[in-house]
Amino acid sequence: MSQWIEDEKKYLFQNYGRQPIVITRGEGSFVWDENEKQYLDFLGGLAVTSLGHTHPAVTAAIDEQSKKLVHTSNLYYTTPMITLAKNLVQLSGLDRVLFCNSGAEAVETAIKLARRWGHDLGNGAYEIISAEDGFHGRSLGALAATGTARYREPFEPLPIGFHHVAWGNIEEIKQKTTAETVAILLEPIQGEGGVNMPPSGYLQEVRDWCNKNNLLLIIDEIQTGIGRTGKLFAHEYENIQPDIMCLAKGLASGLPIGAVLARDDIALHLIPGDHGTTFGGNPVACAAANAVIETLTEGNVLEEVPVLSEEMFKQLESLADRKSIVNEVRGRGLMIAVEFDKDIAADVVNECRELGLLLNNVRPNTVRFLPPLTITKEEIQQACQILEKSIEKVTV
Ligand SMILES: Cc1ncc(COP(=O)(O)O)c(C=O)c1O
């Protein structure tokens, strides 16, 4: 075993099930391990390296900003943060942005914002309805909202006021809504839960229910946002507008950043002293995010995502025709899952890694692809060939 892996096992908390390779560098759609073995990266740091590794625009922005100012705190104004907020407001149709450092923090902030709004305008309403199989992060509030019982139970008691309903079931949302309900929190496509698409019209019905009952609709675009599904935000496919939106992961293509966006009449309920974080709006992270936004909106990266997605679906569906163990190919844009009719996902992931392809398993029978938005058709073909070989090896 590598000395690095031995040292990790000795010196770090053992809270991750890491795959046994030490990654030392990356470029475009590829990473290399300490032995210079090359891998096609179809996991993208868990939907983070949206423009691939060391994209020239992102690297240049980081380089330039890091020579000017790396950090100063939210006691002062800084320009990359203000530029990024302006960019996000213009692209989202929401009015204001609060920056933080991760997805869980963005969700935590959205929960506090909804509670603050309920405190001021909603007769103290504070309860939040979210979906089973939904994932919103590991901090206590975000965990309470997360719909997978096995993540929550070892940490109970969690903050009160969270209810979970079956994904896609509007009737259950209606039944669980009470005078205490302040918001509904959903992913537009469930990522960690297995790349679960929303039933047609579901999010529109949720939006209507929120409008009718004066509830806030919080959309968690942490995994689906920033072009992942072929539109800047996945909720655009559903013709809905959230009241609050959470972003993180792909926003800075690799640097830690989170953001919460909201309408003016909601955002302005947080007043000085209510909420904050030392690193939020970090100049280097924001400069990287500005480079990502510029590359996505001014180049043709976003336009290409549906074309690349079609290629992936074509390849994977033809694989499904050849391999009866493949049950379903689902997803949107470059967020795609392959479900098997047996629990072979972990073995397939291991075999793929041996053959030079990184991906992960989101369920015992489901693997997930989150390649960079800059992936090429040739790389997609290569990945699908490796997947096929891996399935063959695992199922002999
Ligand atoms: C939809 C969604 N929300 C929130 C989170 C939490 O983000 P982070 O790991 O940055 O805290 C994740 C992470 O996978 C996610 O997929």
The ligand as an SDF file (V2000), in Angstrom:
LIG
                    3D

 16 16  0  0  0  0  0  0  0  0999 V2000
  -28.0600   18.7290   -3.5220 C   0  0  0  0  0  0  0  0  0  0  0  0
  -26.9870   18.8820   -2.4990 C   0  0  0  0  0  0  0  0  0  0  0  0
  -27.1580   19.7530   -1.4910 N   0  0  0  0  0  0  0  0  0  0  0  0
  -26.2010   19.9320   -0.5600 C   0  0  0  0  0  0  0  0  0  0  0  0
  -25.0280   19.2240   -0.5890 C   0  0  0  0  0  0  0  0  0  0  0  0
  -23.9540   19.4540    0.4640 C   0  0  0  0  0  0  0  0  0  0  0  0
  -22.8800   20.1020   -0.0990 O   0  0  0  0  0  0  0  0  0  0  0  0
  -21.4340   20.1080    0.6340 P   0  0  0  0  0  0  0  0  0  0  0  0
  -20.8970   18.7140    0.5410 O   0  0  0  0  0  0  0  0  0  0  0  0
  -20.6360   21.1140   -0.1410 O   0  0  0  0  0  0  0  0  0  0  0  0
  -21.6810   20.5460    2.0370 O   0  0  0  0  0  0  0  0  0  0  0  0
  -24.8080   18.3010   -1.6200 C   0  0  0  0  0  0  0  0  0  0  0  0
  -23.5680   17.5000   -1.6660 C   0  0  0  0  0  0  0  0  0  0  0  0
  -23.5060   16.4460   -2.2810 O   0  0  0  0  0  0  0  0  0  0  0  0
  -25.8130   18.1180   -2.6020 C   0  0  0  0  0  0  0  0  0  0  0  0
  -25.6610   17.2380   -3.6130 O   0  0  0  0  0  0  0  0  0  0  0  0
  1  2  1  0
  2  3  1  0
  2 15  2  0
  3  4  2  0
  4  5  1  0
  5  6  1  0
  5 12  2  0
  6  7  1  0
  7  8  1  0
  8  9  2  0
  8 10  1  0
  8 11  1  0
 12 13  1  0
 12 15  1  0
 13 14  2  0
 15 16  1  0
M  END
$$$$
